[in-house]
Amino acid sequence: MAAPDDAKLDLIAALQQLPMRHRWLRWAVFAASLAFSAGSTYYFSVQVRQEAHSRFETVAVGVANDVQSRIRAYGDVLFALRGLFDSSKEVTRDEFHQFAQALSLSERYPGVTNISFSFRVPHARKLQFERAVRAETSPLVKGLPEFAIKPPGERPEYTVLSYLEPMGKNVAAWGLDLNADPVRRSAVDRARDSGRISASSGVTLLRDGNASVASTLLRLAVYRGGGVPGSLEERQRLYSGMVGSAVRVREMVDATLSKEILSRAQLQIYEAGEGAAGDTLLFDSAASGATASVAPAEFSGYGVTRRLAVGDREWRLRIVPRKDPVDVLDKAGVAAILAALLAISALLFWLMTSVAVSESRGAELAKRNREAALLREKLHEQAMRDRLTGLYNRHYVQEWFGLELLRAQRHGRPVAAIMLDIDHFKRFNDSFGHEAGDLVLRELAGALGRSTRGSDVASRYGGEEFLVLLPECPFDAALRRAERMREEVAKLELRYDDRPLGPVTVSLGVAVFPDHASESEELLRHADEALYLAKQTGRNRVVAYSADPQKAGAREGA
């Protein structure tokens, strides 16, 4: 246990060698230690935030990888479909249906609303193609509307959606010419010319009508003879049709990511625009179901952006945390470090200050004694005074009056007591508020100060009741003094909040030693009884005490 004490003594000894009389030195050291504390805390908080960002980035990368894996699975379906057509000279509708059934789309590929095959139909073979489809005897087309290429119109070439699984709600797209729509035509041309998967996002499917449901169309060209021809000219010449699938982005995300992940992070998916075109928002989890809440702006700094290849297009995934990624324990750790450094800074400052104090103990002690004396005087003054009015308080007056009455008894001198009360004081509080009532009390105290001698003692005796003690004041003089007080108060014209408060009047009761009492408590009681009589007989008057109330003297204000 001695080692820490020895170290402390060594530190104090080293500090004593410094010129501690210079106050700036310890403040400079204190400022430097605070700066070090702030810098260290900032460094650790940056480390904590970086670690939190790294943890969240791991989560975000996992989200992006899950979405990428799902997109690749959808692409694998298209390559499987092309393999079906490459392996056979002719794939019938029934064979396509059986293949689709074997895929179990709804269970294994959620988000895929359909898979399809579209025939390449030159304009010269349009009618022949329509008659051939209408002549099919497959049970799959029974009950369907009469087949026709749509929308109507003459075009050099058609890419007609003929095989569609499941048909059901997708029947609206049966016979659709993909070349008639610029967006779909662009995806067809790119898939034909490249031999790879093309994508077009932000498309609304015919089955969805006017509903705001973003879907992505994936297309892959099929060529006569199988495989992918080596040159662009060969690919355009041998192109025979297009396999495709439609993916609802929201359903794909819901099936790919857990609710727990979506509750922790806001996911936004954009398709990158071409040229000057801006990115197109395909999905925002903030507008989706139970997780519909926008990530707070202060967490945007932890956001992660990942880019994914979807066919020949690029998706941009923006993942932002909904909750603070910084762990509570990490925050507590940073706070503990700050507290420890501040404690060390404070301890160092205290040690340096202690050494400086020891160098000038005598002067400092004298200074403290003076300050203590001033403080005692101030506290004594505060103990004697009422805070609101500045007059003496009841406790002080009672002590002073007891001593003063003893002196008056020894020397045979009179002492007058004037008890006064503000008339209808409750009206000021009720009509104007308590601050207005406080104003009346303060102004009344000022009026008493103007109408009393230096030897008189005015006090706030309680609430709106005041007591004025007048040493060496006989009965007649006390009545005159009381009347002067009443008149001084009646002159007050007070305003509060730019509104006049109305007249302020007081009722006063007067009693004098030794005429009316021989003890202090008795004298004050008789002055209070006279005050009560002044209240009872109309207020705004001075009443002198008399043992017989019928003989009590009164002076009434005008």
N, C-alpha and C positions, 0 to 999 in steps of 0.2 A: 504493500500500500504506500510505501514511502517514495517509490519511483515517480508517480505522477506529481506528488507534492514537490519533490526536488526539481522536476522539470518546470513546474510553475514558478518556483522561486528563481530558477535560472533565467526564465523569460522576464520576470519582473526586474531582476538585476540588470539584464541587458537593456531593458527599456529605461532604467534610471540613468543610464549613460547618455541618453539622448537629451537634447535641449527641450524638455517638455513644457518649459514656460512659454514656448511659441505655440499658441493655440492652433495656428494654421497647420502645423505638422500633423497632429492627430486627426484633424479633419481631412487632410490630404490622404493620409493612410486609410481613413474610413471610406473616403470617396473611391480610392483605388480598389479597396476590398469589395465595395458594392459593385463597382464596374466588373471586377473579376467574377463576382457572384452572378451578375446578370449575363455576362458572356458565357460562363459555364452552363448556366441554366438554358440559355438559348441553344448552345451546342448540343446538350443532351435532348432538348425538345426537338431539334432538327433530326437527330438520330432516331428518336422515337417515331416521328412522322415518316421518316424514310422507311423505317422498318414496317410501319403500318401500311405505307404505300406498296411496299414489296409484297406484303401478305395479301393485300387486296388485288394487286396485279396478278398474283398467282390464281386467285379466284376468277378474275376477269379472263385470263388466258384459258382457264378451264372452260368458261362459258363459250368463248370463241371456238375452242377446239370441239366442243360438243355440237355447236351449230355447224361447223365445217364438216364433221363426221356425218351429220344428218344430211347435209347437202350432197356429200359424196355418195351416200346410200341411194339418194334419189337419182343421181347420175348413173349408178350401177344398174338401176332398173332400166334406164334407156339403153345402155349397152347390151343388156340381156334381151331387150326387145329387138334391137338390131340383129343380134345373133340369131333370134328366131327367124327373122326374114332372110338372113344370109344363108341359113341352113335349109331353106325350102324354096322351090321355084314359085310356089304360091301358098300363102297362108290364108286359110278361110276365116270367116267371121267366128265360126264355132271354135276353131283352133286358137284364135286370139283370145276368145272368152275363157277357154280352159286354162290358157297360160296365165291370164290375169287372176283367175280364181286360185291358181297355185301360188301366186305371189302373196295372197292374203294382205292386200293393200291396207285396209283399215287397221289391222292389228300390227303389222310390221313396218308400215310406212305412213304413220299418222301425219296429216296435213296434206297428203296427196288426194286431190278430189277426183282425179281420173287419169288414166293413161290412154293413149290414142295412136292411131295410125292414119295418116293423111296421104291419099294417092295424088301423084302428079298427073293432072289431066289436061292435055292440050285442048285448045278451044274446038278443034275439029272433032274431038271425041267426046265433047260434053254431053250431047244427047244420048249417045251410045252408053256412056258411063251411067247416066241417070237411069236408063231403061234396065241396065244390068243389075243395078242395086235394087230396083223395084221388083225385079224378077226373082230375087233371092227367096228361097223357101225355108231358110233357117227359122226356127221358133223364136230366135232372138229379135227378129224384126217384126213379128206379128204384133198387131195392136199399136204400132208406131205410126206417126203421121206419114203421108206419102213423101218419099224422099225427093229432094230437089236441092240443087246447089244454090246456096244463098250467100250473100244477098244477090238478087237478080241483077243481070247486066252482062254485057259482053266484055271479056278480058282475054288477052292472048293465051293465058295459061292459068290453071286453077290448081290449088293445093287443098284438096277436099277432105275434111274430117269424116271418115267413113266408119272405121272401127273405133268404138268408144266404150270404155269400161271403167266403172259400172255405168250403164246407160241411165237408168233412173232419172234423177234430177238433171243429168247432163244432156238430156235429149234435145234441149234447146240449141245445142252446138252441133247436132248431127247434120251434116251437109254443109257446114260452114266453110267458106273459101278463105283460107288464111291469107291469101294474096290480096284480099279486098280491103284489109285493114293495114295501114302503114306500119303500125307497131309490130303486128304479127308477121307481116311481109318481111320486115327488116330481120327478124329473128330467123325466118325460113331461109332467106338469102345467105345470111352469115353461116348458118349450119350447113347449107348445101356447099358453099364455096370452101369451107374450112375442113369439113369432115369431122369436126368436133362439136361438143354441146354448145349451143347458144342459149342465151337467157334474155328475157324481157320482163322487167318487174313493174309493179304498180298498176297491173292490168286488172280490170274488173271482169270477171267471167260472166258469160251470158246467163248462167243459172242464178247469179246473184242479182241480176237486174240493176236497180239503182242503188243498191246497198253499198255502203263504203267499206268494202272488204278488199284489201290489197292481196293480190296473188302474183306468183311468179310462174312464167311459162318456160319450160325447158324443152328444147328441140334438138334432134339428132337425125341427120340425113341417112337414108338407105339407098344403096346403089345397086344397079343390076350387076350380077356376077359376084356380089359379095365384097366385103372389105371396103377400103377407101382408096380410090384411084390416086395415082401419084401426082397428077397435074390438075390445075384449076380447070382447064378445058375438058379433061376427061371427067372430072367430078360433075361439071355442069351438064355434060352430054349423057352420062350414065345415071344421073340422079333419077330415082323412081318414086320416092315418097319420103315421108317424114314421120318418125315416131316422136311422141311427146308426152309430157305430163304437166299437170297444173297443180301448183302448191299454194295453199293458203298460208301466208307467213305467220299469222297469229297462232293458228292451230299447230304449225310446225314448232314454234317456240314453246307453246304450252306443253307439247309432248316431249320436248327435248330437255327443258330446264325445270327443276323442281320449284314448287311454290316457295320453299325456304330460300332458294337462291334469288328468286324474283322479289322476295320481301326484303332482302338485304341490299339489292342493287337495282338501279333503274337502267334498263336496256333499251337503246335506240338503234334501229337498223336503217341505214341509208343506202340507196344505190347511187354509185358515183355517176355524175352527169358527164356528158360528152362535150368537149370544147368549153364554151362559155356557159353551158347549161349548169345550173346548180344541182346539188345532190337532192334526191327524192326520198322523203321519209316513208319507209315501208312499215315500220312497227315502232311503237313506243309503249313500254310496259306501264308508264304512268297513266295511260288511258285504257288499261286492261284490268277488268275484274277487281278482285279483292286487293290487288297490289297497286291500285290506282292512286299513287301519290308521287309527286315530283321530288326528286332528290334535292335536299337543301343546297342553296348556292355555295355555302361555305365549304361543302365537300367536293366541289367541282375540281379542286386541285388534285384530288386523288383519282380523278377519272382516267380511264384507260381506253385507248382507241386501237382497234385491231382491224386489219383489212383481210377480207376473204375473197377467193376466186369462186364465182358462181357462174359456171359455164364460161362464156367469154366476157362476162361482166365482173365488176368488183363491188362487193358490199363493204360498207364501213360500219363497224360495230362500235358504239360509244357506250361504255359501261361506267356508271357513276354510283358510289355508295349512297344508300338512303340513310345510314346511321354512321356515326363517327367511327372510322376504322381504328382510331387510337384506343387501345385497351384502357379500361379504368385503372388497372393496376399500374400501367405505364404512366398514366397521368399522375397517379399518386406518387410514383417514384420520382418524377420530375419535381413535383411539389416538395417532396421530402428533401431532395438535393438542394432546392432553393432555400428551404427552411434551415437546413444544416449550415449552408454557406452564410446565410444572414446571421445565424446564431454565432458563428465563428467571427464574423465581421463585428457584431455587437460586442462579443467578448474581448476582442482585440482593442476595440475603441474604449471599452470600460477599463481595461488594464492600463492603457495609456493615460486615460483621464485620471485614474486613481493615483498613478505616479505623479501626474501634474498637480493633483490636489495636495499630495503629501509635501510637495516642495513649498507650497504657500498655505499651509494649514492655518497658521495664526491669522493671516489676513482674511482668509476665507471664513474662518470661524467667527471673527468679529463681524464680517459682513452678514453671515447667517444670523448672528444674534440681533443685528439691527433689523434684518428682514423679519425675524421672528417677532420682534417687538412691534414692528409696524403691522404685522399680520394679526397679532393679538389685539392691537388697538382697533384694527379694521373689523375683526370679528366681534369685539365688544360693542363697537358702534352699530354693526349689523344686528347684534342681539338686542340693542336698545330701540331700533327703528322699525317702523312698518315699511315693508318693501314698496308698496303701491304709493303711499302718500308721502313718505319720508318723515312723518311725525313719529314721536315716541310711541312704543307699543304698550299694551296693557300691563305686561309683566314689569317692565321698567318703571312705569308710573306708580304702580302699587308699592314697589320697594322705595322709590323716592318719596312718595307721599307719607309713608310711615315715618321716615326720618325727618321730613320737613315738619310734620305735625308735632313731633317731640320737641323740636327747636321752638316752634310757635308756643307750645305749652310752657317751656322754660322761660321764654321772654315775654309771654303774654301778648302775642301778636295774632291778628286774625289771619285766617286762610280761607279763601273762597273756592268753591267747586261749582263749575258750570257744566252741566251735562246737556248735550244737544244731539238731535236726531234729524236726519233729512226727511222732510215730509213727502210722502207718496214715492219713496225711492224705487219701489218695485215697478212703478210706471216706466222709468227709464230703461230698466232691464228688459221688461216685456215688450215695450214699443220699439226700442232702438238697439237692443242687444247689450250684452254684458260689457262690451268695450265702451259703450256710451256710459254705462253706470260707473265704470272705472274712471272715465273722464270727469264725471261729476264729483267723485270722491277726491280726485287730485286737485280740482279747482277749489273745492271747499277747503281743503287743507291750505291752499295758498291764501284764501280769504282769511282764515284764522291767523295765519302768519302775519298778515297786514294789520290785524286788529288786536294783537297781543304785545306785551312788553318783553324785553329780553329776559326778565326774571320769571316770566310765566312759562308754564309747561303745558303744551298742547299735545294731545295724543289721540290716536285712533283706538277707541275702547272696544270696538267689535262691530263688524258689518258696517252699517251706515251710522253708527253711534260714535260720538266723539266726547272727550272730556278735556276741559281746560282748568288747570289749577293755578290760582293767583295768590302767591304769598303776599302777606301784609296788605291785603285788600279788604276794607270793611264792607259791610252789607250794601250800603247805597252805591258805593263805587262799583261793586260787583254787578249790580243791576244795570248801571250805565254801560259797563263794559259788555255785558251780555246783549244789551240792545244794539250797541255798535256792531257786534258780531252779526246779529240778525240782519241789520241793514246792509252790511258789507256783502253778505251772501245774497241778499235780494237783488243786488246790483248785477249779479252775474248774468251774462247773456251768452249762453253756450250753444255751439253748433257741433253736430257730428255728421260726417259724411254729407256735408253741404245741406244739412237740415237743422232747423232750430230745435233745441230740446225743450223749449218752453221755460216757464219760471221755475227757479230753484229757491225753496224756502226751508227754514229750519224751525223747530220748536226747541226751547231752551228751558231748563230747570236750574234754579240757583239755590244753593245752601251755603252757609258760612259758619266756620268755627270761630269762636265758641258759641255763637248765638243759637245754632240749631243742632249741634252735636258736639260730643267731647272726644270721640274716637273717629279714626279714618273711615272704617267700614260704615259706621252709622252716618257720617257726613255724606258719603257717596250714595248711600241708600236714600237719604232724604233728597238729595239732588235729583236722583232718578225718579222719585215719587213726584217731585215738582214737574219734571219733564213729562211724566205720564199725564199729569193734570193739564199741562199745556196741550198735549195731543187731544185729550178728551174735550177740551173747551174750544177747539176750532183750529189748532195748529198755527204756525207762523206767528208765534208770540213767545214772550218771556214770562215765566211764572216763578215767583219766589216761594220757597218752602214755608209752610206754616203747619203747626201741629193741628190746627183747626182748618180743614180744607175750605170752609166757607170764607175764611179770612185771607186766603192765599192771594198775594198780589200778582197782577198780570199786566203785561204790556203787549198790545196787539199791533201787528204791522198794518200799514195802510193798505 
